[in-house]
Amino acid sequence: MKKRTFTQTNPPYSTIAVANFFIDKGVKYSIPIDHLKIQQFIYLTHCDVVLQKKKSMLDEEPQAWKQGPVFVGVYHRFKYFDSHPIEVIMDLSFRIFPKIANQEIGEIMESIWNKYQSHSTEQLQEIVQEENKTWRRLYDPNDPNTNRTITVEEITKMADGSNISPENVVEQIKKPVRFDSDSEFATLESQLVKGFKSMPPQLTKEFQEAQVQIKKDSAIARSIQESNIMRFAYSNRSFWVTIVWITIIVAFLLTQIINSNVFAQLCESKYIATVVSLSAIICGFWAIVGKGLFGVHNDTQP
C-alpha cells in the first residue's frame, strides 16, 4: 500500500504526528530515541503549547504514571520497541502518516528538540519529574495505578502559582515529612501569600499548628542529641572511675600475695611471681577496657 501523508491544519493535532517529528529528527542526526524519550518530548511540547495558548492542541491529555507523564495512545503504539531506538515513524492507519501544518506548533517542537536533543532519557525524565511540579503533585506512589490525568488547568495553575489552593496546602501541611525546617515552612507560606495575596482565614490555624510542630520536632531532635552526648560522657566517666578502683584493689591484693611465702614457693622465686602478676594485671586491664568501650558505644547507638 502506498504511503500517504495526512496534513493536519486544525487542532486537535495527533500526538503520533508529534512523536514522528522527533523520530525523524533522531534518525536524521543519529540520536537514539526510545519510546520513553518520545513521551518526554511530547509532554514538553504539550506544556509549551498549553502555556502559550492556554489550551491543549493535541488529541489526548497525558496521565501521571510512575515513569512520568504518559500519553496512553502513543505508549501503546511504541511500547513494543521497549528501550530500543525507534527509527521508523508510525502511521495512524492504512499507511496514513499525520503531519502538523501549524507553524507555531512546528516552532515549539523545533525549540524543544534544539534544547533537549543531547539529553538522555534519564535526564529528560528527571527534568520532567523533578522540575515539573505538576506530575509530582498528581502522581501518588502509594496508589501508582491511579493514572490521574494531567489537565490543562493543572499545568497553567502550576506555571502561574495559582495552583495553591486551601485544600492542597492543608494536605501538604499534614504530611510530617513535608517540612524539614522553618525555612521550608516559610517558603510555602510565601508561596501561599503570593497565590492568594493574603492568608486565608481557614488556613491560619493549620499554619500555626505546623509551625509549632516543626519547632517541637526540632527541640526533640536536639534533646535526643544532647542526651546521647551526655550519656556517652557519663558512661565514659563511670567506666574510667571503675577501672581506677579495680586497678588499685587488684594491685593491693597482688602486692600482699607477692610478699607472701606461699606465692614465692609456688613460683620458685619472687621475680617470676612479679612477672606473672604484672602480666595478669595487664591482661585483665585490657579485657575490661575492651569490653567497657564496646559496651558504651553499643548503648549510645540509636
PASEBA-1860 file (N, C-alpha, C; in nm, 3 decimals):
! residues 302
1> MKKRTFTQ> 0.085/-0.120/0.000/0.000/0.000/0.000/0.088/0.124/0.000 ~ 0.053/0.224/-0.077/0.132/0.344/-0.091/0.125/0.428/0.036 ~ 0.238/0.485/0.073/0.245/0.573/0.190/0.183/0.707/0.157 ~ 0.094/0.755/0.245/0.028/0.883/0.224/0.044/0.971/0.347 ~ 0.054/1.100/0.323/0.068/1.196/0.433/-0.063/1.272/0.451 ~ -0.105/1.277/0.579/-0.227/1.349/0.612/-0.187/1.475/0.688 ~ -0.202/1.589/0.624/-0.161/1.716/0.683/-0.275/1.774/0.766 ~ -0.248/1.795/0.893/-0.349/1.849/0.984/-0.332/2.000/0.992
9> TNPPYSTI> -0.435/2.071/0.959/-0.431/2.218/0.961/-0.502/2.279/1.081 ~ -0.584/2.198/1.146/-0.660/2.248/1.260/-0.646/2.151/1.379 ~ -0.649/2.206/1.501/-0.644/2.118/1.619/-0.777/2.045/1.635 ~ -0.780/1.935/1.711/-0.663/1.880/1.783/-0.568/1.805/1.690 ~ -0.439/1.823/1.715/-0.337/1.756/1.634/-0.301/1.621/1.695 ~ -0.260/1.531/1.610/-0.229/1.396/1.654/-0.098/1.392/1.733 ~ -0.101/1.326/1.848/0.023/1.306/1.925/0.120/1.216/1.848 ~ 0.066/1.131/1.762/0.152/1.047/1.677/0.233/1.134/1.583
17> AVANFFID> 0.172/1.244/1.535/0.244/1.336/1.447/0.360/1.402/1.521 ~ 0.338/1.437/1.647/0.445/1.496/1.728/0.556/1.393/1.750 ~ 0.516/1.269/1.782/0.615/1.162/1.802/0.697/1.141/1.675 ~ 0.632/1.138/1.560/0.702/1.117/1.434/0.802/1.229/1.405 ~ 0.766/1.350/1.446/0.858/1.464/1.425/0.991/1.437/1.495 ~ 0.985/1.393/1.622/1.108/1.371/1.697/1.182/1.244/1.652 ~ 1.107/1.145/1.605/1.171/1.024/1.550/1.251/1.060/1.425 ~ 1.191/1.140/1.338/1.260/1.185/1.217/1.388/1.262/1.253
25> KGVKYSIP> 1.378/1.346/1.356/1.495/1.423/1.399/1.605/1.330/1.451 ~ 1.565/1.230/1.529/1.662/1.136/1.583/1.734/1.059/1.475 ~ 1.659/1.016/1.373/1.718/0.942/1.260/1.812/1.033/1.181 ~ 1.768/1.155/1.157/1.847/1.250/1.077/1.981/1.283/1.143 ~ 1.979/1.301/1.276/2.102/1.341/1.346/2.168/1.226/1.423 ~ 2.122/1.104/1.395/2.180/0.983/1.457/2.177/0.990/1.610 ~ 2.065/1.035/1.663/2.045/1.042/1.808/1.939/0.939/1.846 ~ 1.975/0.840/1.930/1.879/0.735/1.967/1.756/0.794/2.039
33> IDHLKIQQ> 1.639/0.752/1.995/1.513/0.795/2.056/1.433/0.670/2.091 ~ 1.416/0.644/2.222/1.332/0.531/2.261/1.193/0.582/2.297 ~ 1.104/0.489/2.331/0.964/0.531/2.349/0.944/0.617/2.474 ~ 1.029/0.601/2.576/1.018/0.687/2.694/1.064/0.829/2.661 ~ 1.168/0.838/2.582/1.218/0.970/2.542/1.114/1.043/2.458 ~ 1.044/0.970/2.373/0.938/1.031/2.293/0.831/1.091/2.384 ~ 0.796/1.017/2.491/0.695/1.067/2.585/0.738/1.200/2.646 ~ 0.866/1.210/2.683/0.915/1.334/2.744/0.911/1.450/2.643
41> FIYLTHCD> 0.951/1.421/2.519/0.949/1.525/2.416/0.805/1.574/2.390 ~ 0.712/1.480/2.381/0.572/1.519/2.355/0.518/1.601/2.473 ~ 0.551/1.558/2.595/0.499/1.628/2.713/0.556/1.770/2.721 ~ 0.684/1.785/2.697/0.744/1.919/2.700/0.683/2.008/2.593 ~ 0.657/1.950/2.475/0.590/2.025/2.368/0.449/2.064/2.411 ~ 0.378/1.969/2.468/0.241/1.992/2.514/0.237/2.104/2.617 ~ 0.329/2.105/2.712/0.332/2.208/2.816/0.357/2.346/2.756 ~ 0.452/2.354/2.662/0.480/2.484/2.600/0.358/2.535/2.522
49> VVLQKKKS> 0.291/2.444/2.452/0.172/2.482/2.377/0.063/2.532/2.472 ~ 0.043/2.459/2.580/-0.061/2.496/2.678/-0.031/2.632/2.740 ~ 0.096/2.656/2.774/0.131/2.783/2.837/0.118/2.900/2.741 ~ 0.136/2.875/2.613/0.122/2.982/2.514/-0.023/3.004/2.474 ~ -0.095/2.894/2.454/-0.232/2.902/2.402/-0.339/2.895/2.512 ~ -0.296/2.855/2.632/-0.390/2.836/2.743/-0.495/2.728/2.713 ~ -0.460/2.640/2.622/-0.548/2.528/2.590/-0.465/2.418/2.524 ~ -0.519/2.296/2.522/-0.449/2.185/2.458/-0.473/2.189/2.308
57> MLDEEPQA> -0.367/2.153/2.234/-0.379/2.147/2.089/-0.363/2.004/2.038 ~ -0.348/1.907/2.131/-0.328/1.768/2.092/-0.455/1.687/2.116 ~ -0.458/1.568/2.058/-0.580/1.489/2.063/-0.594/1.404/2.189 ~ -0.496/1.412/2.281/-0.512/1.345/2.410/-0.430/1.416/2.517 ~ -0.471/1.397/2.642/-0.400/1.458/2.754/-0.315/1.351/2.823 ~ -0.202/1.392/2.880/-0.114/1.294/2.947/-0.170/1.250/3.081 ~ -0.122/1.136/3.126/-0.156/1.084/3.258/-0.030/1.074/3.343 ~ -0.046/1.084/3.475/0.067/1.076/3.567/0.096/0.931/3.601
65> WKQGPVFV> 0.192/0.871/3.533/0.235/0.734/3.559/0.365/0.737/3.639 ~ 0.405/0.619/3.683/0.528/0.607/3.762/0.648/0.658/3.684 ~ 0.654/0.628/3.554/0.768/0.667/3.471/0.768/0.816/3.439 ~ 0.657/0.883/3.468/0.642/1.023/3.434/0.513/1.045/3.358 ~ 0.494/1.162/3.299/0.374/1.185/3.218/0.372/1.094/3.095 ~ 0.257/1.033/3.070/0.247/0.936/2.959/0.122/0.965/2.877 ~ 0.141/0.972/2.744/0.029/0.978/2.651/-0.004/0.834/2.613 ~ -0.117/0.788/2.660/-0.150/0.645/2.652/-0.152/0.593/2.509
73> GVYHRFKY> -0.212/0.670/2.418/-0.218/0.626/2.279/-0.080/0.605/2.218 ~ 0.010/0.698/2.246/0.148/0.687/2.197/0.217/0.569/2.263 ~ 0.192/0.550/2.392/0.254/0.439/2.464/0.220/0.305/2.399 ~ 0.095/0.284/2.369/0.054/0.155/2.311/0.108/0.134/2.170 ~ 0.133/0.242/2.097/0.186/0.228/1.962/0.336/0.197/1.961 ~ 0.408/0.245/2.063/0.553/0.232/2.061/0.610/0.141/2.170 ~ 0.526/0.088/2.259/0.577/0.012/2.373/0.654/-0.113/2.331 ~ 0.626/-0.167/2.212/0.692/-0.291/2.170/0.839/-0.271/2.137
81> FDSHPIEV> 0.879/-0.146/2.120/1.021/-0.118/2.096/1.103/-0.128/2.225 ~ 1.032/-0.125/2.339/1.097/-0.131/2.469/1.199/-0.018/2.480 ~ 1.323/-0.051/2.515/1.425/0.053/2.530/1.510/0.070/2.404 ~ 1.473/0.001/2.297/1.550/0.009/2.173/1.517/0.138/2.098 ~ 1.614/0.192/2.026/1.590/0.314/1.949/1.484/0.291/1.841 ~ 1.399/0.390/1.824/1.293/0.382/1.722/1.339/0.460/1.599 ~ 1.339/0.395/1.486/1.388/0.458/1.363/1.284/0.462/1.253 ~ 1.161/0.420/1.285/1.053/0.423/1.186/0.937/0.503/1.243
89> IMDLSFRI> 0.880/0.589/1.162/0.766/0.667/1.207/0.641/0.581/1.205 ~ 0.540/0.625/1.280/0.419/0.545/1.297/0.303/0.609/1.219 ~ 0.221/0.524/1.159/0.105/0.575/1.086/-0.018/0.572/1.175 ~ -0.122/0.639/1.130/-0.250/0.635/1.201/-0.321/0.504/1.169 ~ -0.333/0.476/1.043/-0.391/0.351/0.992/-0.382/0.354/0.840 ~ -0.378/0.238/0.780/-0.376/0.226/0.634/-0.264/0.311/0.570 ~ -0.147/0.312/0.640/-0.029/0.381/0.588/-0.053/0.531/0.570 ~ -0.137/0.588/0.655/-0.161/0.732/0.654/-0.079/0.794/0.767
97> FPKIANQE> 0.015/0.881/0.731/0.105/0.938/0.830/0.068/1.085/0.855 ~ 0.036/1.118/0.981/-0.007/1.255/1.010/0.111/1.353/1.014 ~ 0.081/1.477/0.977/0.181/1.583/0.980/0.112/1.714/1.020 ~ 0.175/1.786/1.112/0.115/1.909/1.162/0.160/2.027/1.076 ~ 0.063/2.102/1.025/0.094/2.214/0.937/0.103/2.347/1.013 ~ 0.060/2.348/1.138/0.060/2.472/1.217/0.204/2.519/1.242 ~ 0.234/2.641/1.201/0.371/2.693/1.211/0.414/2.711/1.356 ~ 0.324/2.761/1.441/0.358/2.784/1.580/0.392/2.653/1.652
105> IGEIMESI> 0.313/2.549/1.626/0.341/2.419/1.686/0.476/2.366/1.635 ~ 0.501/2.385/1.506/0.627/2.342/1.449/0.746/2.412/1.512 ~ 0.732/2.541/1.539/0.840/2.617/1.601/0.864/2.571/1.745 ~ 0.755/2.536/1.815/0.769/2.486/1.952/0.842/2.352/1.952 ~ 0.806/2.264/1.859/0.872/2.133/1.851/1.020/2.150/1.817 ~ 1.052/2.242/1.727/1.191/2.269/1.693/1.268/2.321/1.815 ~ 1.203/2.407/1.889/1.266/2.464/2.009/1.295/2.355/2.114 ~ 1.197/2.267/2.133/1.215/2.157/2.228/1.329/2.066/2.182
113> WNKYQSHS> 1.334/2.036/2.055/1.441/1.950/2.003/1.578/2.014/2.021 ~ 1.590/2.141/1.985/1.719/2.209/1.998/1.765/2.218/2.143 ~ 1.671/2.229/2.234/1.706/2.244/2.375/1.741/2.112/2.442 ~ 1.672/2.004/2.403/1.686/1.878/2.477/1.742/1.762/2.396 ~ 1.784/1.784/2.272/1.827/1.672/2.188/1.946/1.596/2.246 ~ 2.033/1.664/2.319/2.153/1.599/2.374/2.128/1.531/2.508 ~ 2.007/1.546/2.563/1.975/1.485/2.692/1.941/1.337/2.674 ~ 1.984/1.258/2.773/1.948/1.116/2.773/1.804/1.099/2.820
121> TEQLQEIV> 1.752/0.978/2.805/1.616/0.950/2.852/1.605/0.976/3.001 ~ 1.705/0.933/3.077/1.704/0.951/3.222/1.706/1.098/3.260 ~ 1.787/1.176/3.189/1.794/1.319/3.218/1.662/1.389/3.188 ~ 1.598/1.350/3.079/1.468/1.409/3.045/1.362/1.373/3.149 ~ 1.367/1.246/3.195/1.272/1.204/3.298/1.292/1.286/3.424 ~ 1.417/1.310/3.460/1.446/1.388/3.580/1.395/1.531/3.566 ~ 1.415/1.588/3.448/1.368/1.725/3.423/1.216/1.732/3.437 ~ 1.148/1.636/3.376/1.002/1.637/3.378/0.948/1.607/3.518
129> QEENKTWR> 1.011/1.511/3.587/0.958/1.468/3.716/0.996/1.562/3.830 ~ 1.118/1.615/3.827/1.164/1.698/3.938/1.133/1.845/3.918 ~ 1.154/1.896/3.798/1.134/2.038/3.774/0.988/2.070/3.742 ~ 0.918/1.974/3.682/0.778/1.996/3.650/0.693/1.947/3.767 ~ 0.648/2.040/3.848/0.579/2.005/3.973/0.440/1.944/3.950 ~ 0.385/1.961/3.830/0.251/1.909/3.803/0.248/1.758/3.819 ~ 0.344/1.689/3.756/0.350/1.542/3.767/0.371/1.501/3.911 ~ 0.462/1.566/3.980/0.494/1.530/4.118/0.372/1.543/4.208
137> RLYDPNDP> 0.290/1.644/4.183/0.174/1.667/4.270/0.062/1.568/4.242 ~ 0.050/1.524/4.116/-0.060/1.435/4.080/-0.027/1.288/4.099 ~ 0.100/1.251/4.082/0.135/1.109/4.094/0.139/1.069/4.241 ~ 0.071/0.962/4.274/0.066/0.912/4.411/0.140/0.778/4.418 ~ 0.261/0.774/4.478/0.336/0.648/4.485/0.266/0.541/4.567 ~ 0.176/0.584/4.657/0.101/0.488/4.738/-0.014/0.425/4.659 ~ -0.049/0.487/4.547/-0.155/0.433/4.462/-0.113/0.452/4.316 ~ -0.008/0.378/4.274/0.052/0.401/4.141/-0.038/0.370/4.024
145> NTNRTITV> -0.149/0.300/4.048/-0.238/0.261/3.937/-0.349/0.363/3.913 ~ -0.345/0.474/3.984/-0.450/0.574/3.969/-0.447/0.639/3.831 ~ -0.324/0.670/3.782/-0.306/0.731/3.649/-0.392/0.855/3.631 ~ -0.373/0.952/3.720/-0.452/1.075/3.711/-0.417/1.153/3.584 ~ -0.517/1.214/3.525/-0.496/1.295/3.404/-0.434/1.429/3.441 ~ -0.331/1.469/3.367/-0.268/1.599/3.386/-0.341/1.697/3.295 ~ -0.433/1.769/3.350/-0.519/1.856/3.271/-0.449/1.988/3.235 ~ -0.509/2.058/3.142/-0.460/2.190/3.104/-0.464/2.284/3.224
153> EEITKMAD> -0.569/2.273/3.303/-0.584/2.359/3.420/-0.470/2.336/3.520 ~ -0.431/2.209/3.537/-0.323/2.178/3.631/-0.191/2.239/3.585 ~ -0.165/2.231/3.457/-0.039/2.285/3.402/-0.034/2.437/3.415 ~ -0.143/2.504/3.379/-0.145/2.650/3.385/-0.142/2.700/3.529 ~ -0.210/2.629/3.619/-0.208/2.669/3.759/-0.067/2.658/3.818 ~ 0.001/2.549/3.784/0.136/2.529/3.837/0.231/2.635/3.784 ~ 0.211/2.677/3.660/0.301/2.775/3.598/0.283/2.914/3.658 ~ 0.158/2.954/3.689/0.137/3.091/3.739/0.126/3.098/3.891
161> GSNISPEN> 0.141/2.982/3.957/0.142/2.982/4.103/0.005/2.978/4.165 ~ -0.100/2.983/4.085/-0.235/2.984/4.141/-0.286/2.846/4.176 ~ -0.197/2.745/4.161/-0.238/2.610/4.197/-0.248/2.592/4.348 ~ -0.202/2.691/4.424/-0.202/2.678/4.569/-0.341/2.708/4.621 ~ -0.415/2.605/4.649/-0.550/2.621/4.700/-0.553/2.582/4.847 ~ -0.653/2.627/4.922/-0.660/2.589/5.063/-0.656/2.438/5.084 ~ -0.720/2.365/4.994/-0.727/2.220/5.011/-0.589/2.154/4.998 ~ -0.516/2.184/4.888/-0.389/2.113/4.870/-0.281/2.164/4.964
169> VVEQIKKP> -0.292/2.290/5.010/-0.194/2.340/5.107/-0.213/2.271/5.241 ~ -0.338/2.258/5.283/-0.366/2.187/5.408/-0.316/2.044/5.399 ~ -0.337/1.982/5.282/-0.291/1.844/5.263/-0.140/1.835/5.277 ~ -0.068/1.932/5.222/0.077/1.932/5.233/0.122/1.955/5.377 ~ 0.053/2.043/5.447/0.090/2.073/5.585/0.076/1.949/5.673 ~ -0.025/1.867/5.644/-0.050/1.750/5.727/0.051/1.638/5.706 ~ 0.136/1.649/5.603/0.239/1.549/5.580/0.360/1.583/5.667 ~ 0.394/1.499/5.766/0.504/1.530/5.858/0.637/1.552/5.786
177> VRFDSDSE> 0.658/1.480/5.675/0.786/1.487/5.606/0.795/1.612/5.518 ~ 0.686/1.682/5.504/0.683/1.797/5.411/0.776/1.909/5.458 ~ 0.787/1.932/5.590/0.866/2.042/5.640/0.986/1.988/5.719 ~ 1.105/2.016/5.670/1.226/1.975/5.740/1.288/2.089/5.819 ~ 1.240/2.209/5.798/1.297/2.324/5.867/1.199/2.440/5.862 ~ 1.229/2.543/5.941/1.146/2.663/5.941/1.151/2.732/5.805 ~ 1.267/2.722/5.737/1.280/2.789/5.608/1.187/2.728/5.504 ~ 1.171/2.593/5.506/1.079/2.529/5.412/0.936/2.574/5.439
185> FATLESQL> 0.903/2.586/5.567/0.770/2.632/5.602/0.748/2.775/5.554 ~ 0.851/2.860/5.574/0.841/3.000/5.530/0.826/3.010/5.379 ~ 0.894/2.919/5.306/0.884/2.918/5.160/0.741/2.889/5.116 ~ 0.681/2.786/5.174/0.543/2.753/5.138/0.449/2.866/5.177 ~ 0.475/2.927/5.292/0.390/3.037/5.337/0.397/3.155/5.240 ~ 0.518/3.184/5.192/0.533/3.295/5.097/0.464/3.263/4.965 ~ 0.470/3.135/4.923/0.401/3.094/4.801/0.251/3.109/4.817 ~ 0.203/3.073/4.934/0.060/3.084/4.959/0.015/3.229/4.954
193> VKGFKSMP> 0.091/3.316/5.019/0.057/3.458/5.021/0.062/3.515/4.880 ~ 0.161/3.470/4.801/0.173/3.516/4.663/0.053/3.472/4.581 ~ 0.006/3.349/4.606/-0.106/3.297/4.529/-0.239/3.360/4.566 ~ -0.257/3.387/4.695/-0.386/3.439/4.741/-0.384/3.588/4.775 ~ -0.263/3.645/4.771/-0.244/3.786/4.806/-0.263/3.810/4.955 ~ -0.327/3.718/5.024/-0.343/3.729/5.169/-0.370/3.590/5.225 ~ -0.344/3.575/5.352/-0.362/3.445/5.415/-0.509/3.412/5.436 ~ -0.559/3.305/5.379/-0.699/3.266/5.402/-0.721/3.234/5.549
201> PQLTKEFQ> -0.828/3.283/5.606/-0.854/3.259/5.749/-0.862/3.111/5.784 ~ -0.914/3.028/5.692/-0.930/2.887/5.724/-0.797/2.813/5.734 ~ -0.687/2.879/5.689/-0.556/2.813/5.695/-0.470/2.863/5.809 ~ -0.511/2.969/5.875/-0.428/3.027/5.981/-0.397/2.924/6.089 ~ -0.498/2.852/6.134/-0.480/2.753/6.240/-0.386/2.642/6.196 ~ -0.404/2.594/6.072/-0.319/2.486/6.022/-0.173/2.529/6.014 ~ -0.149/2.651/5.969/-0.011/2.701/5.961/0.051/2.713/6.100 ~ -0.026/2.763/6.195/0.025/2.778/6.331/0.059/2.642/6.392
209> EAQVQIKK> -0.030/2.546/6.372/-0.004/2.412/6.425/0.119/2.349/6.361 ~ 0.134/2.368/6.231/0.250/2.313/6.161/0.379/2.376/6.212 ~ 0.374/2.508/6.235/0.492/2.578/6.282/0.532/2.531/6.422 ~ 0.433/2.512/6.507/0.459/2.461/6.642/0.518/2.321/6.635 ~ 0.464/2.239/6.546/0.512/2.102/6.533/0.657/2.099/6.484 ~ 0.691/2.188/6.391/0.829/2.196/6.342/0.923/2.227/6.457 ~ 0.889/2.329/6.536/0.974/2.368/6.647/0.981/2.258/6.753 ~ 0.869/2.190/6.773/0.865/2.081/6.870/0.955/1.966/6.825
217> DSAIARSI> 0.943/1.928/6.698/1.027/1.820/6.645/1.174/1.857/6.650 ~ 1.203/1.984/6.621/1.342/2.030/6.625/1.396/2.025/6.767 ~ 1.312/2.066/6.865/1.354/2.063/7.005/1.377/1.919/7.053 ~ 1.289/1.827/7.010/1.305/1.687/7.047/1.434/1.630/6.989 ~ 1.462/1.665/6.863/1.585/1.616/6.800/1.708/1.665/6.874 ~ 1.706/1.795/6.910/1.820/1.849/6.985/1.832/1.784/7.121 ~ 1.719/1.760/7.187/1.720/1.698/7.319/1.779/1.557/7.314 ~ 1.740/1.481/7.211/1.792/1.345/7.196/1.942/1.347/7.172
225> QESNIMRF> 1.985/1.440/7.088/2.127/1.450/7.057/2.207/1.486/7.183 ~ 2.158/1.586/7.257/2.227/1.626/7.379/2.227/1.513/7.482 ~ 2.117/1.440/7.488/2.107/1.329/7.582/2.209/1.220/7.550 ~ 2.225/1.190/7.423/2.322/1.088/7.382/2.464/1.131/7.415 ~ 2.492/1.261/7.392/2.627/1.311/7.423/2.655/1.301/7.572 ~ 2.558/1.344/7.654/2.577/1.338/7.799/2.586/1.193/7.847 ~ 2.505/1.108/7.786/2.506/0.968/7.825/2.642/0.904/7.797 ~ 2.697/0.938/7.680/2.826/0.884/7.642/2.936/0.935/7.737
233> AYSNRSFW> 2.930/1.067/7.765/3.031/1.125/7.855/3.020/1.065/7.994 ~ 2.896/1.051/8.044/2.878/0.995/8.177/2.924/0.850/8.182 ~ 2.891/0.774/8.076/2.933/0.634/8.072/3.085/0.623/8.070 ~ 3.151/0.711/7.996/3.297/0.710/7.993/3.355/0.743/8.130 ~ 3.297/0.842/8.196/3.348/0.881/8.329/3.330/0.768/8.429 ~ 3.213/0.709/8.430/3.188/0.598/8.522/3.280/0.481/8.493 ~ 3.304/0.457/8.365/3.388/0.345/8.326/3.530/0.362/8.378 ~ 3.587/0.482/8.357/3.726/0.502/8.397/3.741/0.508/8.548
241> VTIVWITI> 3.642/0.561/8.618/3.646/0.559/8.766/3.648/0.416/8.817 ~ 3.565/0.332/8.753/3.561/0.190/8.792/3.695/0.122/8.766 ~ 3.757/0.152/8.651/3.887/0.092/8.617/3.993/0.131/8.720 ~ 3.993/0.259/8.756/4.092/0.305/8.855/4.077/0.230/8.986 ~ 3.953/0.217/9.036/3.931/0.148/9.163/3.968/0.000/9.153 ~ 3.933/-0.064/9.043/3.968/-0.206/9.026/4.119/-0.225/9.023 ~ 4.188/-0.132/8.953/4.334/-0.140/8.944/4.398/-0.127/9.082 ~ 4.346/-0.031/9.161/4.401/-0.011/9.296/4.381/-0.135/9.382
249> IVAFLLTQ> 4.260/-0.191/9.378/4.232/-0.309/9.461/4.314/-0.428/9.417 ~ 4.321/-0.452/9.283/4.399/-0.565/9.233/4.547/-0.550/9.267 ~ 4.598/-0.427/9.251/4.740/-0.402/9.282/4.769/-0.428/9.430 ~ 4.676/-0.383/9.516/4.695/-0.405/9.660/4.695/-0.554/9.694 ~ 4.599/-0.628/9.639/4.590/-0.772/9.667/4.711/-0.846/9.614 ~ 4.754/-0.810/9.492/4.869/-0.878/9.435/4.997/-0.848/9.513 ~ 5.007/-0.725/9.564/5.125/-0.690/9.646/5.131/-0.778/9.770 ~ 5.015/-0.799/9.832/5.012/-0.884/9.951/5.047/-1.029/9.917
257> IINSNVFA> 4.996/-1.075/9.801/5.023/-1.214/9.762/5.171/-1.232/9.727 ~ 5.227/-1.133/9.655/5.367/-1.143/9.614/5.460/-1.148/9.736 ~ 5.424/-1.071/9.837/5.508/-1.067/9.958/5.491/-1.190/10.048 ~ 5.395/-1.272/10.017/5.372/-1.392/10.099/5.464/-1.506/10.056 ~ 5.496/-1.594/10.149/5.585/-1.708/10.121/5.520/-1.812/10.030 ~ 5.388/-1.825/10.041/5.317/-1.928/9.964/5.334/-1.904/9.814 ~ 5.313/-1.777/9.771/5.322/-1.747/9.629/5.464/-1.765/9.577 ~ 5.562/-1.723/9.660/5.702/-1.736/9.620/5.743/-1.882/9.607
265> QLCESKYI> 5.693/-1.965/9.698/5.725/-2.108/9.690/5.664/-2.173/9.566 ~ 5.543/-2.130/9.532/5.478/-2.189/9.415/5.551/-2.151/9.286 ~ 5.596/-2.027/9.278/5.661/-1.979/9.156/5.813/-1.989/9.163 ~ 5.868/-2.040/9.276/6.011/-2.066/9.298/6.094/-1.939/9.316 ~ 6.046/-1.825/9.275/6.120/-1.701/9.301/6.023/-1.582/9.294 ~ 6.056/-1.476/9.366/5.971/-1.357/9.366/5.977/-1.285/9.231 ~ 6.087/-1.302/9.156/6.097/-1.238/9.025/5.991/-1.294/8.930 ~ 5.981/-1.429/8.929/5.880/-1.492/8.843/5.740/-1.453/8.888
273> ATVVSLSA> 5.722/-1.446/9.019/5.591/-1.409/9.073/5.552/-1.268/9.029 ~ 5.649/-1.176/9.027/5.622/-1.037/8.987/5.581/-1.029/8.840 ~ 5.656/-1.103/8.754/5.624/-1.104/8.611/5.485/-1.158/8.586 ~ 5.452/-1.270/8.651/5.320/-1.330/8.636/5.211/-1.235/8.683 ~ 5.237/-1.168/8.792/5.138/-1.076/8.848/5.112/-0.958/8.756 ~ 5.221/-0.899/8.706/5.206/-0.786/8.615/5.135/-0.827/8.486 ~ 5.167/-0.946/8.436/5.100/-0.997/8.315/4.951/-1.012/8.338 ~ 4.915/-1.062/8.454/4.774/-1.080/8.488/4.702/-0.946/8.495
281> IICGFWAI> 4.773/-0.847/8.554/4.712/-0.713/8.564/4.687/-0.654/8.426 ~ 4.788/-0.664/8.337/4.776/-0.606/8.203/4.665/-0.674/8.123 ~ 4.662/-0.808/8.128/4.559/-0.882/8.053/4.419/-0.849/8.103 ~ 4.407/-0.847/8.235/4.277/-0.815/8.293/4.232/-0.674/8.260 ~ 4.331/-0.581/8.264/4.300/-0.441/8.235/4.247/-0.425/8.093 ~ 4.319/-0.483/7.995/4.276/-0.467/7.856/4.147/-0.542/7.826 ~ 4.123/-0.651/7.894/3.997/-0.723/7.875/3.880/-0.638/7.920 ~ 3.897/-0.571/8.035/3.790/-0.486/8.088/3.773/-0.361/8.003
289> VGKGLFGV> 3.886/-0.299/7.961/3.879/-0.179/7.878/3.807/-0.207/7.747 ~ 3.845/-0.318/7.680/3.783/-0.353/7.553/3.635/-0.375/7.567 ~ 3.595/-0.449/7.665/3.452/-0.477/7.686/3.376/-0.351/7.723 ~ 3.439/-0.269/7.808/3.373/-0.146/7.852/3.351/-0.049/7.738 ~ 3.454/-0.031/7.656/3.440/0.064/7.545/3.335/0.020/7.445 ~ 3.338/-0.110/7.408/3.239/-0.158/7.314/3.098/-0.147/7.372 ~ 3.088/-0.171/7.502/2.956/-0.162/7.567/2.902/-0.021/7.563 ~ 2.991/0.077/7.588/2.948/0.216/7.586/2.900/0.256/7.447
297> HNDTQP> 2.976/0.219/7.344/2.936/0.255/7.208/2.804/0.193/7.170 ~ 2.783/0.067/7.205/2.657/0.000/7.170/2.539/0.064/7.238 ~ 2.560/0.108/7.364/2.450/0.167/7.438/2.407/0.301/7.381 ~ 2.500/0.371/7.316/2.466/0.505/7.270/2.420/0.509/7.126 ~ 2.416/0.395/7.059/2.365/0.393/6.923/2.214/0.403/6.923 ~ 2.157/0.478/6.829/2.009/0.491/6.824/1.944/0.360/6.788
END
